[in-house]
Amino acid sequence: MARGSWGQSKLLTQKSWAIIKDNRYLLFFPVLGFLLSLIPLAIFWVPAGYLALNNQNVAAIVLAIIGIFANQIVISIASGGLVASADEELSGGRSSIGHGIGRALARIFPLIGWALISTVVNVIVGFVRGQGNGAADALRNLAAAGILAMWQIVTFFVLPFIVLDGRGPVAAIKESFALSKAKWGLQIFGGVRIGGIIGLVTILPGILLVVLGFVAAITDSVGLIALGVALIVIGILLFMVGALLISTMKGIFSVVLFRYAKDGAIEGGFTEPELAGAIRTSR
């Protein structure tokens, strides 16, 4: 087994990628979530931006929050479909896009409840974040990042509990936290060791290309402006591909880790030591 956080992350990522290669349709679920999330953008966030520009801040905030809620519903359904299909494939059955979405829609009301809770947390974190560059704002941003990190670990098994075990959103959060704590002795600062290498070769270069593109685009040279636009487009595409792959891997791995932590099952070609060390804590 690979040693060290980076080596282990690489190994878990490779094995998760192998599952995707055998079931490539699983990539459709994050794509569907992204495409459908453009609908709330058009319906709520664009008008919210227009209202904000016209100093109608209260109405803009209300529309933006509704948009976040609608977006969370879409993402929860798509992610729930991924969890359902991954579980079926890993247990030796055969699934499909329709099967996964159907199972997610069968749990639509708990998923809407989960979307509502996620929206509240996101809004709270948004208010915690600082808006400037001072020391106080830096501390607020650090606090917001800590809250999000803790929330992601605490809720890592929420969708499997909702979609696979039929739990409601509040019960799923409680059981997700209890399961993680019982198995790994959860600390506030931790993380799931997967996807790091994908981010290194896609998301990080994507961000750098976008930055370089903007630098080139603000010059007076037509050639550099064209180059800058091209770099921005390539960077955004790289970022989106990386985000898609990491989202799919985490959805699949949440099922693998859920079955391991809850039932002791070892699926997807992983080993017990790999799964036992999949979540790092600050201890």
N, C-alpha and C positions, 0 to 999 in steps of 0.2 A: 504493500500500500504506500502511496506517495506520502512523504512527510512534510509537515509545515502547512500553514494556512493556504499559501499559493498553490503548492503541489496538490493538496486535497481538493481545492476549488477546481483546479484544472481537471482532475480525475473525475469528479462528480459531473462537471460540465460535459466532458467527453461521453460519459455513459448516458447522460440525459439526451445528448445529441444523437446517440445511437438509437434511442427510442423514437425520436422524431424522424430519423431516416427510414425507420420501418413503418411509420404511420404519418406520412407527410401531411395528410389532411388535417392533422391537429394544428398546423400553422394557420389554418383558416380562422380559427376562433378569435385570436387576437386581431387578425385583419378585419374580421367582421365587427369586432368591438370598436376598432379605430374608425372604420367607415361610418358606422351608425352614430358614433359620437360627434360626427360633423353636423348631424341634425340639430342637437341642442345648441351647437355653436351658431348655426344660422338663425334659429328661432329665438334664442334668449341672449347669447353673449354679444352678437352684433348689435341688436337694439340697446343692450346695456351699455356698450361702448359709446353709442351715439348719445344716449342720455347723459353719460358721464361728461362727455365733451360739452354738453349744454348745461352743465352744473346742476342736473337733476340727480343728485348723488343717491338719495334714498331709493328712488325707483330703480336706479342703475344697480344698486347693491341687491335689491330684492330679486330683480331679473337674473343677476349673475348667480345668486344662490340657487334659484330654481333651476338654472342651467346646469350647475354643478350636480344637483340632485338627479336631474334627467340623465346626465352623463354617467353618473355612478350606477344608475339602473341598467343602462345599456352595457356597461363594462361588466357588471355583476352577472348578467345573463350570459354574455359571451364567455366569461371566465368559468361560470358554472357549467356551461356546455363542455368546455375543455376538461374540467375535472371529471365530469360524468363519462366522457369518452375515454379519457386516459385510464380511469379505473376499470372500465370494461376491457380494454386492450391488455392491461397489465395482469388482469385476473384470468386471461386466456380466452376471453370472448372476442366478438367482433362488433365494432361500433361504426358509427358514421356521423357526418355532420348533423343530419336530421335527428339521429338518435340522441346525440349530446344536447342539442338545443331543446328537443322535446322533454328531456329529463329536467333541464334547467327551467323551462316554462312550467313544468309541473310543480316547481317550488317557487313560483313567481312572487307570491306574497312575502314569504320569508326573505327572498332576495331583495325585494323592495324595502323591507325593514332594514336589512343590512346596508342598502344604499343610503337610506336616511341617516343611519348612525355614522356611516363614513363621511357623509356630507357635513354633519355637525362637527366631527373631529377636524375635517379639513378647514372649515370656517374658523374654528377656534385657533388652529395653528396659524391660519392667515392673519388673525388679529394679534397673535403673539409675536409674529415676525416684526423686526424693525424695518423702518422705511428709509433710514439714513445711513451714514457711514461712521457715526460716532461709536464710542465704547459701549454705551447702553444698548444701541441697536445691534451691535455685534453679539452682545450677551443674549439679547432676545432671539436673534437668529440661531444661536447655538442651542438655546432652550427649545426652540421650535424643531430643530433638527433632532434633538434628543427625544422629544415627544413622538415624532414620526418614526424614528428608529424603534423605539419601544413598542409603538402601536403595531408596526409591521410584524414584529416577532410575536407579540401577544395574539395577533389575529391570523397568524399564518395558516392555521387549520380551520378557519371559520367556514370557508366555502365547502371543503370536504364534509364538515359536520352538517351543514345545511343541505347540501345536495345528496350526499351519500347516506347520511344517518338520520335525515329528516328532522333536524333540530331547528328551533326558531333562532332568530339572530342574536338575541340576548343570551340564550342558553349556549349557542355556538361559541360566542366570545368567551364566556366563562369556562367552557370545556376546553377550548383551544388553549387558553392560558394555563389551566390546570394540567393538561396533557404535556405541554412544553415544560412546565416547571417540574413535573414529576419525573420526566425522562431526562432532562438536561440541566436541571437546577437553574432555571432562567434568571439572568441578571438584566438590568436595564439596557446596557450596551452590549449587544450581540448581533449576530447576523447569520443568515443561511449561506453556507459556503458554496455558491454556485453562480456561474455566469460571468466571473471576473475576466476571464480571457476573452469572452465575447465583447465585453465593454472595451477592453484594451485595443482590440483590432477593428472595432466598428464605431462605437459611440465616441470614444476619445478622439480618433482621427476625424470623425464627422464634425465635432465641435471645433477642432482646430481649422478645418477647411472652411467652415462658416465664418470664423473670425478673420482668416486670411482673405476670404472673399469680400467681406465688408471693407477691409482695409484697401483692397484693390479697387472696389466699386466707388469709393469716395474720391478717387483721383480724377484728373481732367483728361486722362488718356482714354480714348474710345476702346483701344485694344485691352487696356487693363480693366476697364469697366466690364467688357464682355467676359474676360477671364474671371473677374470677381463673381459675376452672376453664375457662371458655370461652376465655380468652386462652391458657392452657396448651395446650389441645387444638388451637387454630388454629396456635399456634407450632410444636408438634410436627409437624403436618401440613405446614406450610411447610418446615420443616427436612427432612422426609422427601422432599418433592417436589424440593427443591434437590439433595439427595444423590442421588436417583434420576437426575435429569437430568445431573448432573456425572459420575456413574459411567458412564452410557451414552455420553456424549460422549468420555470418556477411553478407553473401550473401543474405540470407533470410530476415534478419532484415533490410538490405538496401532497400529492396522492401517495407516492412511494413512502414518504416520511410519515404520513398519517397512518397508513396501514402498519408500518413498522412500530411506531410509538404506541398505537392503540391495541394492535393484535399480535405484534411480534413477527408479522409477515415480512419476508425479504424478497422483493420483486424487482424487475427491471434490470437484472444483471448486477445489482449492487451487492456489497457484502455487509455483514453486520458491523464490523469496525468502521466502514465508510459511513454508514447511516448514523452510528452512535456519535461520530465526530462531526456530523454535518452542520450542527449549530454551535457556534462558538460563543462563549460567555466571557464576562470580564473577570471571572474568578482567577 
